[in-house]
Amino acid sequence: MPTPTSPGVVRTYVFANFGPSFTVGNVPQTDDSTQAIEYFDSHNRRVQVRTRLGSGVAPGNSTGNIVRSLATQYRVDSNVLLDGLGRVRASLDPYFASTGSYVDPRLGGELWRGIAPSDAGHLL
């Protein structure tokens, strides 16, 4: 059961080459596969979406279109704070992050870099 600190998660993948070949449960973590991670609260409402932009690992074959591998990074496309009735209290603009793990925007961490505490108070 999802909780406020450990939400439910759905991972989806898109592959650049024709028909990926891998063992079930061992999805390739390379730059020619895109991973999107959606996080849901305990009422099945989507609260955060992270998309992997780079894995730091080159594709296993040379037929792909990857010229240079990107460092591991994620784009946080959707990040919302909901009130007790499920209404959007705050919706954050997209930003880049170094982790695919859920990060609660109310607890600081990746969002507080470069933001003065007086400017960030409205998120709490």
C-alpha positions, 0 to 999 in steps of 0.5 A, spaced: 500 500 500 502 506 498 504 511 503 506 519 503 513 517 504 513 511 499 508 512 493 506 506 488 510 506 482 509 504 475 515 503 470 514 504 463 520 503 457 521 505 450 526 502 446 530 505 440 531 499 436 527 494 433 524 488 438 529 488 444 532 482 446 533 481 454 531 476 459 524 478 463 526 482 469 532 484 466 531 491 462 537 494 459 539 500 463 542 503 456 542 510 453 537 506 447 532 505 452 528 510 455 525 509 462 519 513 465 517 512 472 510 514 475 509 515 482 502 515 485 499 516 492 495 512 496 488 514 492 492 512 486 493 519 484 499 521 480 504 525 484 510 525 480 513 523 473 521 522 472 523 520 465 531 517 464 534 522 459 541 518 460 544 512 463 551 513 462 551 506 459 552 505 451 548 501 447 550 493 447 550 494 439 552 499 434 546 499 430 543 504 434 543 512 433 546 513 440 553 517 438 555 519 445 552 516 452 549 521 457 550 521 464 545 518 469 540 524 469 532 524 470 527 530 468 522 531 473 516 532 468 510 532 473 511 534 481 504 536 484 502 537 492 495 535 493 491 537 499 487 532 503 481 532 498 486 531 492 486 538 489 492 540 487 495 545 492 502 546 488 504 544 481 512 545 480 515 546 473 519 541 470 526 540 473 532 536 472 534 531 477 540 525 478 535 520 481 529 516 479 527 515 486 521 519 489 523 525 492 518 529 496 518 536 494 516 538 502 522 535 505 527 539 501 533 535 497 534 536 490 529 542 490 532 547 495 539 547 491 539 555 489 532 557 492 533 561 498 529 559 504 524 565 504 522 563 497 521 556 498 516 557 504 510 557 500 511 549 498 511 547 505 
